[in-house]
Amino acid sequence: MTVDFDRIYDRKGTDSSKWHKYPPDVLPMFVADMDFRSPDVVVEALRTRVEHGFFGYGREPTEFYEVAARRIGERYGWAVAPEAIVAVPGVVAGVNLAAQTFTSGGGVALQTPAYPPILACPEKFGATSRRARLVQDESGRYTPDWDEFEAAVAASEMFILCNPHNPVGRAFERDELERMAKACERHDVLIVSDEIHCDLVFRGHRHTPIASLSPAVEARTITFMAPSKTFNLPGLKTSIAIIPDAALRERFVAARADLVRGPNILGLAAATAAYRDGTPWLTEALAYIEGNRDYVTSFVRTNLPGIHVYPAEATYLAWLDCRGADATADDPYTFFLEKAKVGLSDGATFGEDGRGFVRLNFACPRPMLVEGLGRMQRSLAGG
Ligand SMILES: Cc1ncc(COP(=O)(O)O)c(C=O)c1O
């Protein structure tokens, strides 16, 4: 390792939303923001850009689109033209823009439990959520309830996929994606695929962009990716929509133009450096995070009685099923906040089937993770 991922940096007093949400005695382990410093190549690119001292309106730099397209080809075997890529100020903004642009009061299918902004998206635009559950097998691994999925898609004009999935940590297999895509083709449904966690996939699994399944699927899909989760740059608000179909892209770009007046020049400088030069950092970060994933899994199984976890295949989020822990009753979020002083994400905000769960972010220095899990263990033991 060339990067010291064990090092704890003090992020208090930096207007970090993660580190300012709770009082100082609470360890925040919620929002999907890493407690690792971004790669040096990114910091250096920003420093160079800042030193210039001019921050006027930017144009969209061709290098960014070329670098992003080449990387998608190399990492995911999906041939994307740079022209198919459109910059957006965040994936949530992009998903909402797609829903605003491409729905007309019909249904929007989504899989629960769901990342809260995805859960809330349809109704914002006068559409109706058609929810289909992801259900657990006896090991705790989630897969789609296919009957519910088929019914949801049949009643929808758009399907918002989240792959890899936040919060359940699945990197969907090719055959699962094929089955989802076939249903969307059968019912002529547009696919909006949030693939923001695509670079954070652990050994034994791989990321398949749903649009890469076939030209026909690609033509009905808007895919979102970003360097933000991968390289810890979410505050720079720079993400991409990949829209190979020219007609869809034109409509999306026209809708964007009214709302987002030109690119974020610092975000693009950081994103270009991250995509172009950040892979060595990412390789190390992923190995470290996978070690944390294994630590969480074994700690929960050994030391947190009544709590179940299925090891995440991707993302840096552990989805903890606390329904078997008497002490946490049906509100483990409040229990751990008050008794353990650990700030997690409340499963109930991911939909009804998230009740009794909490989500823990393990992209942090190992000593911090050990501290957080230790606090949770002591709180369950009544200490
Ligand atoms: C699935 C998913 N989509 C989108 C986002 C946020 O994306 P952005 O900050 O680019 O809006 C997150 C952040 O946690 C996420 O987990």
The ligand as a MOL file (V3000), in Angstrom:
LIG
                    3D

  0  0  0     0  0            999 V3000
M  V30 BEGIN CTAB
M  V30 COUNTS 16 16 0 0 0
M  V30 BEGIN ATOM
M  V30 1 C -27.3930 5.0220 -5.4080 0
M  V30 2 C -26.9680 6.4330 -5.2440 0
M  V30 3 N -27.2720 7.3320 -6.1830 0
M  V30 4 C -26.9070 8.6220 -6.0710 0
M  V30 5 C -26.1980 9.0700 -4.9740 0
M  V30 6 C -25.8320 10.5140 -4.8400 0
M  V30 7 O -25.3600 10.9850 -6.0120 0
M  V30 8 P -25.0070 12.5330 -6.2190 0
M  V30 9 O -24.3010 13.0030 -4.9860 0
M  V30 10 O -24.1460 12.4820 -7.4110 0
M  V30 11 O -26.2800 13.2210 -6.4510 0
M  V30 12 C -25.8620 8.1660 -3.9710 0
M  V30 13 C -25.1370 8.6300 -2.7760 0
M  V30 14 O -25.1180 8.0010 -1.7630 0
M  V30 15 C -26.2430 6.8230 -4.1160 0
M  V30 16 O -25.9340 5.9150 -3.1850 0
M  V30 END ATOM
M  V30 BEGIN BOND
M  V30 1 1 1 2
M  V30 2 1 2 3
M  V30 3 2 2 15
M  V30 4 2 3 4
M  V30 5 1 4 5
M  V30 6 1 5 6
M  V30 7 2 5 12
M  V30 8 1 6 7
M  V30 9 1 7 8
M  V30 10 2 8 9
M  V30 11 1 8 10
M  V30 12 1 8 11
M  V30 13 1 12 13
M  V30 14 1 12 15
M  V30 15 2 13 14
M  V30 16 1 15 16
M  V30 END BOND
M  V30 END CTAB
M  END
